Amino acid sequence: MTDFTHINQQGRAKMVDITDKEITSRTAIARSSIFVTKEIYTKIEDKTIGKGDVLSVAQVAGIMAAKQTSTIIPMCHPLPLSGVNIQFSWQQESEKYELIIKVEAKTKGSTGVEMEALTAASATALTVYDMCKAVDKGMIIGQTYLIEKTGGKSGTYRREN
């Protein structure tokens, strides 16, 4: 009926069959960020946000989100993740503070982990927002994107600056 990979002969949604795809080691690195005020930056660093240690909670939320990706992205295959690592860094420009969130997800399987890394990065940023919204609801979640992926039929992808 169509050439769409996620549509069956009846024109309805389907999950792609990956039965015959080669099992390889696969990694994906994704990035997101959230812009906060100096007050929030200081409270995060001093661990004085009323809800607790923002970065620790956000890190756990991101890992949990990676593990649940297939339950919220309809055509995403459930994957046996072999690792998820989330790192934080700050960039400051005058009174703007940007928390950079970098996620690396790994698996050994028949399909990639891009969606898991992207979901983890997004959930991490959303959790920072949730933890800090009592101080300021004007935070802005920045762009979320794939930096790199390895493994699989399509090989390596690296984002150009």
C-alpha positions in Angstrom: 0.0 0.0 0.0 2.8 2.5 1.0 6.5 2.7 1.2 6.3 4.0 4.8 8.3 1.8 7.2 5.9 2.2 10.1 2.6 1.6 8.1 1.3 -1.9 7.4 -0.6 -3.1 4.2 -3.9 -1.8 5.7 -2.5 1.7 6.2 -2.2 1.3 10.0 0.7 1.8 12.3 3.2 -1.1 12.9 6.5 -1.6 14.6 9.3 -2.2 12.2 10.5 -5.8 12.2 14.2 -5.8 13.2 14.5 -9.6 13.4 17.1 -9.9 10.7 19.2 -6.8 11.7 22.7 -7.5 12.9 23.3 -7.2 16.6 26.1 -4.6 17.2 27.3 -2.4 20.0 25.5 0.9 19.7 25.9 4.2 21.4 24.2 7.6 21.2 25.1 10.9 22.8 22.4 13.6 23.1 22.4 17.1 24.5 19.8 19.4 26.1 20.0 22.4 28.3 17.9 24.7 30.5 18.4 28.4 31.1 18.0 29.6 34.6 18.4 32.8 36.7 21.5 33.5 38.8 19.3 32.8 41.9 18.4 29.3 40.6 22.0 28.6 39.6 23.2 29.5 43.1 20.6 27.4 44.8 21.3 24.4 42.6 25.0 24.7 43.3 24.5 25.3 47.0 21.9 22.5 47.1 19.4 24.8 48.7 16.4 24.3 46.4 13.4 23.3 48.6 12.7 20.1 46.8 16.3 18.7 47.3 19.4 18.1 45.3 18.3 19.1 41.8 21.1 17.5 39.8 20.9 14.2 41.6 17.2 13.9 41.2 17.4 15.0 37.5 20.1 12.5 36.8 18.0 9.6 38.2 14.9 10.9 36.3 16.9 10.9 33.1 18.1 7.3 33.6 14.6 6.2 34.4 13.3 8.0 31.3 15.9 6.2 29.1 14.7 2.9 30.5 11.1 3.8 29.7 11.5 5.2 26.2 9.6 2.5 24.4 6.6 3.0 26.7 6.2 6.7 25.6 7.4 6.7 22.0 4.9 4.5 20.1 7.1 2.8 17.5 10.3 2.6 19.6 11.6 -0.9 20.4 12.3 -1.8 24.0 16.0 -2.1 24.4 18.3 -3.8 26.9 20.3 -0.8 27.9 23.9 -1.6 28.9 24.6 1.9 30.2 23.3 5.4 30.6 25.5 8.3 31.8 24.4 11.8 32.4 26.8 14.7 32.9 26.2 18.3 33.7 28.2 21.5 33.0 27.4 25.2 33.3 27.8 28.0 30.7 27.4 31.6 31.8 26.8 34.7 29.7 26.2 37.9 31.7 23.2 37.0 33.9 22.1 34.0 31.9 23.1 30.6 33.3 22.7 27.5 31.0 22.9 24.1 32.5 24.2 21.7 29.7 22.9 18.2 29.9 24.9 15.5 28.1 23.6 11.9 27.9 25.4 8.8 26.6 23.3 5.7 26.2 24.7 2.2 25.2 23.3 -1.1 24.1 24.2 -4.2 22.2 21.3 -4.9 19.9 19.5 -4.7 16.6 18.5 -1.1 16.7 20.0 2.2 17.9 19.7 4.0 21.2 19.2 7.6 19.9 15.7 7.8 21.2 16.8 6.7 24.7 19.5 9.3 24.8 17.2 12.0 23.6 14.4 11.0 26.0 16.8 11.0 28.9 18.1 14.4 28.0 14.6 15.8 27.7 13.4 14.3 31.0 16.5 15.5 32.8 15.8 19.1 31.7 12.1 18.8 32.6 13.0 17.5 36.0 15.3 20.5 36.6 12.4 22.7 35.7 10.0 20.9 38.0 12.5 21.0 40.9 13.1 24.8 40.5 9.7 26.2 39.3 8.8 27.4 42.8 11.7 29.9 42.5 11.1 31.0 38.9 8.7 29.7 36.2 10.5 31.6 33.5 13.2 29.0 32.9 13.7 28.0 29.2 14.5 24.5 28.1 17.0 24.8 25.3 17.5 22.8 22.1 17.6 19.0 22.4 19.6 17.1 19.8 21.7 14.1 18.9 25.4 14.8 19.0 26.7 11.4 17.9 25.6 7.8 17.3 27.6 4.7 16.5 26.9 1.1 15.4 24.4 -0.4 13.1 23.9 -0.5 9.4 24.1 3.3 9.0 27.4 3.5 10.8 28.6 6.6 12.7 26.9 9.9 12.7 28.5 13.1 14.2 26.8 16.4 14.3 28.7 19.2 12.6 29.0 22.4 14.6 
